[in-house]
Amino acid sequence: AARFERDAISVSRTVELRLNAHLDALDAMHSIYVASSNVDSREFERASAGWLRKLPSVQAIGWHERVARQDLPAFEASLRSLGQPDYRVFERDSALSANDSELMVMRYIEPRAGNDTALGVNALSIRAAREAIARARLNDGATVTPGFRLTQETAQQTGVVVYRAVYRGDEPSRSLQGMVFITLRMEDALARLAVGAPRYLQFCLLDSDSPP
């Protein structure tokens, strides 16, 4: 019993520490956008590469850009001219976002391999993401979605996305530019987060805030 309790506490602490490292990555990507008014695709790729190597439990690191609906054709044309000829914005649930005057469009995601089908999605057309983004706009920290099926998911894993809002300017006139985010496929993530745990232990990760 003493061994079980010791090992269980150790695994719990290890997973917690490793999860918190993901927030460090999110903060670092946030700082890049605070420091620069124009982060291009190559800069984003280089900035995220080190964190993706350090945190193999991360499925993706990316950027959602705030775009006014009336500016959407120009936005798509701009990205196509910058080397993404097939780039297009799309909706997961068009009824959910049909009356929105703005979109939160995925402009960058790394690594591209395995995630490129999500490029261009309007996060406000995904209910779980929409609710988390609304909360992220009200604070200056990380906000996580409940579990949901990721746009790029090809199996049956549950995913979560952690957002942090990027603003320009100071209160009261500051303006929202977009959201940096980190994506986790939770079964893969937990397996990597608990590397080194005793083999006799079985464990799971519960979200006590979400519906059953």
Solvent accessible surface area in square Angstrom, and as a share of the most:
residue,aa,sasa,rsa
1,A,122,0.95
2,A,77,0.60
3,R,142,0.52
4,F,116,0.48
5,E,103,0.46
6,R,146,0.53
7,D,19,0.10
8,A,33,0.26
9,I,72,0.37
10,S,61,0.39
11,V,17,0.10
12,S,69,0.45
13,R,157,0.57
14,T,42,0.24
15,V,13,0.08
16,E,102,0.46
17,L,126,0.63
18,R,87,0.32
19,L,50,0.25
20,N,70,0.36
21,A,23,0.18
22,H,8,0.04
23,L,73,0.36
24,D,80,0.42
25,A,0,0.00
26,L,1,0.01
27,D,60,0.31
28,A,34,0.26
29,M,1,0.00
30,H,19,0.08
31,S,62,0.40
32,I,51,0.26
33,Y,9,0.03
34,V,87,0.50
35,A,93,0.72
36,S,38,0.24
37,S,102,0.66
38,N,109,0.56
39,V,10,0.06
40,D,65,0.34
41,S,62,0.40
42,R,129,0.47
43,E,68,0.31
44,F,1,0.01
45,E,71,0.32
46,R,136,0.49
47,A,28,0.22
48,S,0,0.00
49,A,34,0.26
50,G,31,0.30
51,W,53,0.19
52,L,37,0.18
53,R,185,0.67
54,K,133,0.56
55,L,13,0.07
56,P,83,0.52
57,S,8,0.05
58,V,14,0.08
59,Q,42,0.19
60,A,0,0.00
61,I,1,0.00
62,G,0,0.00
63,W,8,0.03
64,H,5,0.02
65,E,38,0.17
66,R,88,0.32
67,V,9,0.05
68,A,37,0.29
69,R,83,0.30
70,Q,157,0.70
71,D,69,0.36
72,L,31,0.15
73,P,93,0.58
74,A,69,0.54
75,F,21,0.09
76,E,28,0.12
77,A,56,0.43
78,S,51,0.33
79,L,2,0.01
80,R,103,0.38
81,S,91,0.59
82,L,121,0.60
83,G,60,0.58
84,Q,32,0.14
85,P,103,0.64
86,D,130,0.67
87,Y,9,0.03
88,R,139,0.51
89,V,19,0.11
90,F,40,0.17
91,E,56,0.25
92,R,98,0.36
93,D,60,0.31
94,S,73,0.47
95,A,87,0.68
96,L,34,0.17
97,S,0,0.00
98,A,64,0.49
99,N,151,0.77
100,D,28,0.14
101,S,93,0.60
102,E,29,0.13
103,L,0,0.00
104,M,0,0.00
105,V,0,0.00
106,M,11,0.05
107,R,40,0.15
108,Y,16,0.06
109,I,1,0.01
110,E,26,0.12
111,P,53,0.33
112,R,108,0.39
113,A,87,0.67
114,G,55,0.53
115,N,1,0.00
116,D,74,0.38
117,T,93,0.54
118,A,1,0.01
119,L,23,0.11
120,G,0,0.00
121,V,3,0.02
122,N,0,0.00
123,A,1,0.01
124,L,17,0.08
125,S,0,0.00
126,I,17,0.09
127,R,143,0.52
128,A,14,0.11
129,A,1,0.01
130,R,66,0.24
131,E,84,0.37
132,A,0,0.00
133,I,1,0.01
134,A,54,0.42
135,R,104,0.38
136,A,0,0.00
137,R,77,0.28
138,L,157,0.78
139,N,64,0.33
140,D,95,0.49
141,G,27,0.26
142,A,47,0.37
143,T,11,0.07
144,V,73,0.42
145,T,3,0.02
146,P,36,0.22
147,G,38,0.36
148,F,32,0.13
149,R,114,0.41
150,L,7,0.03
151,T,37,0.21
152,Q,17,0.08
153,E,13,0.06
154,T,131,0.76
155,A,45,0.35
156,Q,156,0.69
157,Q,23,0.10
158,T,67,0.39
159,G,0,0.00
160,V,19,0.11
161,V,10,0.06
162,V,17,0.09
163,Y,4,0.01
164,R,35,0.13
165,A,3,0.02
166,V,0,0.00
167,Y,44,0.17
168,R,63,0.23
169,G,60,0.58
170,D,115,0.59
171,E,119,0.53
172,P,132,0.83
173,S,96,0.62
174,R,77,0.28
175,S,47,0.30
176,L,7,0.04
177,Q,59,0.26
178,G,0,0.00
179,M,0,0.00
180,V,1,0.00
181,F,3,0.01
182,I,1,0.01
183,T,3,0.02
184,L,7,0.04
185,R,44,0.16
186,M,36,0.16
187,E,118,0.53
188,D,43,0.22
189,A,0,0.00
190,L,28,0.14
191,A,68,0.52
192,R,111,0.41
193,L,4,0.02
194,A,9,0.07
195,V,99,0.57
196,G,79,0.76
197,A,24,0.19
198,P,40,0.25
199,R,242,0.88
200,Y,100,0.38
201,L,21,0.11
202,Q,176,0.78
203,F,89,0.37
204,C,96,0.58
205,L,82,0.41
206,L,148,0.74
207,D,80,0.41
208,S,110,0.71
209,D,139,0.72
210,S,33,0.21
211,P,111,0.70
212,P,185,1.16
